[in-house]
């Protein structure tokens, strides 16, 4: 890593962190996020209810279905924070976690290249990372992933691992396996490093280091069994992403999202992936097989699902920085003859930052971002519908839509939901044969109405699925149902 008088670079690091914090100041919307249910999980666990660890506890339609709660520790944590600091406290702590992810990520980038490239690539990286700014357990998983990758890079550079970090990585894995299914990377990355070094000799590490990495992998696997569902919890990352019968946006490929909802992330991904692929062809030899492996994994995963964009950033951008640095240092390039001093680098960064920040804050690049919609804590008037339900003694059985389930679970755990946003807790048949048909087929709706005897419909009005839009129009025209309450988040009908 080149020695630079980089006190000016500190200013750019501060700007980058402030900008990321600005992007993360996205208010919490309980009506279409998972946070309410996570807090409810913690509340139930504190009260001694362990059913939330293995059963679909909150629903009256599928109460006996097994559900392996792999994020229970996150729920317990956010519940305790909410009790002490409220939603704004959860939001601030979540923001600090993601800023720490950025800190570790920039260290990896600088480790692979230099401060200039880490700051230059750091800005588009932050914009991509901010696309997953909702408060989720995956944020902790991302922090653990970034830290693990950084520690493995240190092992490669130093050809050893300290006993302290051996133990700390085991503790991290114990927390990780009870927080988010991304714990599987805690096993995959050490295994990739060990297998590439032991069998392919690339990177080339000593025999003792290879032995230590293997034992690290083995111990991490044992630790991963320490979860409430034991083997099932350990194997869940291999089985959870199946066909739910319901299209979850975050699980769709980038091309699918462009075709259906014109999500523009496909263009940013294509530019970065294409540039990385070109440099892999030109300068791929500067990478060891471990780096090449995680780069390819990052590229594939980034395309395969929108939810994997942060993993794509963490895996690919440091490799891209290394490839660019190596390319620019080629002696046979005309570019090598162009010398750029530190002052010129600072001016280049300043212009790049001013240009990109102006486009972002002005709504050109990220149309949903502005000063007016940056809020810490809950969106205003989030709890009015819940208050109406309490004040008017709304009774079940209720019919609610997919997105609103978590909101109802948080505010009214006694009012069992029809469905919530855990597709794995309901199954393909439920969505394909019941939930979706009853919204776009009136005969199926009448059958379910007769079967469940719905007394109330509580629906999130921001549901843009075709069947939800058709259903809301139908209920508005049905004399059997009286619209009792409506705001920008929720509509409530009661049966006449």
N, C-alpha and C positions, 0 to 999 in steps of 0.2 A: 504494500500500500504506500503510495507516494507521500512524502512529508510535505505538508502544505501549511502555510501560515493562514489557517482557516478561521480566524476569529470573525471574518465577514460571513463565513458560511453559517455561523451560529444564528445570525439574523434570519437567514433563509430557513433554517430549521424551525425557528420560532414561528415564522410566517406559515410554514407548512403545517405545523401542529395547530395553530390557531384556525387555519382554513379547514382542517379536518374536523376540529371541534365545532366550527360553524355548520358544516354539513351534517354533523351528528345531532345538532339541536333540532331534531325533527320530533314534534310532539307525539305523545303516546296516544294511539287510537285503540281503545280496548274493544271496540266493536268489530275489528277485523284483524286483530293480532292475538297471539297465544298467551301474552303475559298474564292476563287475568286467571287463566286456568293454572299456570305455574304457581301463582301466589296461592290459589285455592289448594293446590297439592301440599304446599308447605303448611297451610292452615290445618288441613286434615291430619298431617303427620304429627304436628305439635299436639293436636287433640287426642292422638293415639290411634287414629284410624289408619291401619296398614293396608287396607283393601286397595287404596290408590296405587300401590306398588305393582299390583298384578292383575287387577280387574278393571273393567270399564264402569267404574263406580258412578259416574255422573249421569249416565243415560238410562232411561226407562225402556228403550227399544232393544238394546243389546247388553243388558246388565251382566250376563254370565260370560261374556266373551273375554278371553284372556287378553291382557294388555301389559306388555313388559315396559314398565316405566323406567326408561334409561336416563331420565333427566331429573330425578327426584331431588337430588342435592341442590340443583339450581333453584327449584321451587322452594325448598326450605330456606335457601339464602335470600331470595328476593322477598319472601314473606317476612323474614326477620327485619330486613331493611325497610320494607314498607311500614311495618309496625313502629319503627323508630324514627324514620326520616321521611316517610311518605313516598309518593310516586316521583317527586322531584329528586329525592335522594337516590332512588333506583336509577333514574336517568343520569344523574351526575356520576355515579359509580360506574355505570355501564360505559359512559363516555371515557372515563379514566382508563378502563380496561382496554378499550380500542385504541386509545392514545399510546398505551404501553405496547400494544401489538405493533403500532407504527414505529415506535422506538426500536424494538427488536428487529423489525423488518429492515429499517434503514441501516442498522448495524450490519446485517447480513449483506445488504447492497454495497456498503462501503468496504466490507471485508472482501467482496468479490471484485471490486473495481476501484473507485475513489470517491471522494466527497462530492465532486462535481456531478458525476453520473448518478450518484444516489439521490441527489437533490433534483436533478433534471428528470429522472424517471419517477422520482417520488411523487411528483405532482399528479401525473395521470394515474399512478397507482392509487393515490388517495381518492381520486374521483371514482375509481372503480370500486374500491373498498366501501365507499359510502353508500353504494347501492344496496348494501345489506346492513342498514343502520338500525333496524328494529331491535328491540331488547329481546334477545334470544339466548339460549344456552350455547349456541354455536360460537358466540363471541368469546366465551372462556375457552372453548375448544380451539379457536383460532390462536389465542394467546399461547396455549400449551404447544400447539403445532409450530408456531414461529420459534418458541424457545427451544424445542427439541431440535429443529433444523439448525439453529445457531450452535447448539452444543455439539451436534454431530460434525459440523464444519470445523469446530475447534479441535475435535478428536482427530480429524483428518490432518489438520495443520500441525498439531503437536505430537501426533502419533501416540497418544495416551489419553486416558480418562481418569480424572481424580475420583477418589473414594467418595468425596462429598457429593459430587454431581451424580455419581452412580446412585446414591441413596435419594438425592433430591428428585431425580427422574422417576424413581419408583413411587415416591410420594405424589408427584405430579400425576402419574398414571392412575393411582388410586382415586384421586379426585376426578380425573378426566373420565374414567369409566362410569362414574356415577353422575356425570354432568351432561355428557353428549356422546352420541354414537361415533363422532369423529375420533374417539379414542383408538380406533383401529389403526390410525396413522402412527400412534405410539408404538405399535408393533411392526408395522410395515417398513418404516424408515430404517430402524436399526437392522432389520432383516436384510433389506436391500444393501445397506452398507457392508454388513458382514459377508453376504454371499458374493458381492462384487469384489471385495478385497480378498476373501479366502480362496475363491475359485478362479476368478478372472484376473486377479492381481492388479486391479485398477479401481480405486486407488490402492497403491501398494503400502500396506501397513505391516508392522512387525507381527510375528506370530502371537506374542503376548497380548497385543492390542486386539487382534482378531478374536482371541479367546475371551477377552473381557467383553467385547461387543456381543459375542454369542451369549454369554452368561447374562448380560444386560437384557437381551431379547427374551431369554428364557424366564428371567425373573419378572419382566414386564408382563409376560403372558400369564404367569401365576397370579400376579397382582390383579390382572384384569378379571379374574374369576371372583374377586371380592366385590360382589354386587348383589342386590336383593334377589335377583333371578338366576344367579349362578351361571350354568352353561347356557341357558336361553338368553340371558343378558349378554354373555360373551359373544354369542353367535348372531345377535340381532343385526349388527351392521351388514351381514351377508343376506339377510332375509327381509329387512324392512322395506326396501325399495322395490316393491312388486306392483302389479297392476291393481290399483285400488278400485278401479271402476269409476274413478272421479279424477278429472284432470287438475292437479295442483300446479299452479303457475310456476312455482319455484323449482319444480322437478322436470320442467319441459326443456327441450333443446333450444339453443339460441335461434336456430333457423325456424323452428316451429313458432316461437314467440314473435318473430318478425312477420311471419305469414298471417298469424291470427290477430295479434294486437299491435303490430308495427313497432315492437320494442327495438329501439335503435342500437342496443348494446352489441348486436351482431357486427356492426361496422367497426367499432372500437376493437372488439375481439379479433376480427379478421385482419386488421392492420397490424396489431401487435403480434398475432400468431404468424402471419405471413412474413413479417420482418424477422422474427425469431427463427422461423424455418429456413429462411435464406441464409442467415448467419450460421446456423447449424451446418449447412452444407459447406460454407466457406471456411469456418473456423471451428467446427465441431471437435476437432482433435484436441483443443485446449481444455476440454471438459473431461473429467473422469467419468467412469460408467455410472457412478452413483448420481452425479449431477445430471447426466444425460437421462437417467431413468426418471428422476423427479420432474425434469422439464417436460418429458413426453407425457407423464401422468397428469401434470398440470394442464397441458394443452388439451388432452382428451377430456378430462373432467370439466374444464371450463366450457367446452362446447356442449357437453352432454346435459348439463343442467344449470339453470340460472343461479341456483343456490350455491354452486361451486365456484362462482366468480372470485371470492376471496382466496380460495385455495389456489386458483389459477394465478392470482397476483403473487401470493407468497412463494409459489414454486417456480414461476416462470421469470418474473422480473429480475431477481438476482442473477439468474443464468443469462438473461439478456444483457444485463450490465457487464458481466464478465466477457461475453462475446464482443460487445461493442468496444470495451477497453482493449481487448486483444487485437481486434481489427484495426483500431486507430494506432496501435503500436507497431504495425508491420513496417519494416524498414524499406520495403520495395514499393510502398504506396506514395503517390504524390502528396497525399494528405500528411504524411509524416514530415514533409519539409515545411509545412505551415506550423509555425510556433505560436501558441496562444498562451500569453502570460496570465497570471492570476487575476489581474484587474480586468482583463478582457473576458475571462470566464465569469466573473461576477456580473459584468454588464450583460453578458448573454443570458445568465440566469434571471437578472432583474427584468429584462425585456420579456423573456418567456413567461415569467410569473405574472407580470402586469397584464400581458395579453390574455393568458388563460383565466386568471382570476376575474378580469373584467367580463369575459365572455360567460363565465359561470354565474357570477352574481347578477349579470344583466339578463340571465335566463335564456341565453342563446344555446349553450351546450346542455345545461340541465334546467329545463323549463320549469320544473317543480320547485326550484330553489330561489328564495328571495329573502330579504331582511324581514319582511312582514310576516312570513310563516315560520320563522325560527323561534321555537318556544321550548323551554325545559319543563318537563312534567306532562300532565294530561292536557289534551285538547279541551278548550272551554266547552262547558255544558255537556260533558261526557256522561254525567251521572243522572241527568234528568229523567231519562226513560226508566232507569232502575228505581228512582224515587217514586215515579208514578206507579210502578208495579207494586211497590210496598204500600203506598198510601191508599191504593184502591183494592188491595187484597186480591190481586189477580190470581186466578186458580188454574191448575192444570187439569187434565193433560194439555200440554202446549205443543204447537208445531212451530219450530224455529228453523232458520236456515243455517247452513254450514258455518259461515263466518261468525255469526252472533253467539254460537254455543259457548265460547270461552267467556264472553262478557256476562252471560247469564250464570255460568258456573261460579264466577267470581262474586257477583252481587247477590245471587239467590240460589245457593247450593241446595236448598230444600225443594226448589222447583226443578225437578229432573228434566233434562233436555231431550229433545228428539234426536239431535245430532250435534256434533261439534267438530272443530277442525283438527281432528286426529283420524285421518282416513283409515289407518291401520287398525283402529279400534272398532270398526264397523264392517269392513269387508266389501268385496266387489259386488256380491249379490244384493246387499242392502242398497248400495248406490244405484246399481243398474236396474234393479227390479222394483225398488220402492221409492227411494228419495227423489231421483230425477223424474221418473214417469209420473209421480203424483203431482208434479208441478206443471207438466205440459200435456197431461192426459186427464181430462175431467172425470172419466170413468174410474181411473185408478185412484184419483183424489177422493171420490165418493166412497170407494171401497175402504180406503184408509181412514176416512172420517168415521165411517160406521164401525170400523174395527177399534180405533183408538178413542173415539168420542172426544175429539179435540174441543176444548172450551175457549182457547185463546190461541191466536197466531201472533208471534213476536218475530219480526223480520227486519233484518238489516237492509236499509234501502240502498246501500252502496254496492250491493251484490249485482254484478253486471253479467252474470251468466244468462244465456237466452231463456232457460227454463225459469229462472227467478223473475226475470222481467215479465214473462208471460203470466206467471202465477200471480204476481202483484196486481196486474191489470184485471185478471179474472176475479180475484177476491174483492177488489174495489167495486165490481159490478154485481157481485153476488149478494142478494138481499139477506141471506143467512148470517152475514158478517157485518158488524158495525165498526167503523173506524173510530177508535176511542182516543188514540194518541198518535202524534206524528212530530218528528223533528228531523234534523239533517242526517241523523244516524239510524233511527229506529221508527218503525210503524207498528202499532198494536191494534189488532182487531179482536173483538169479543163476539161470542156467538149469541145471536138474538134468541 
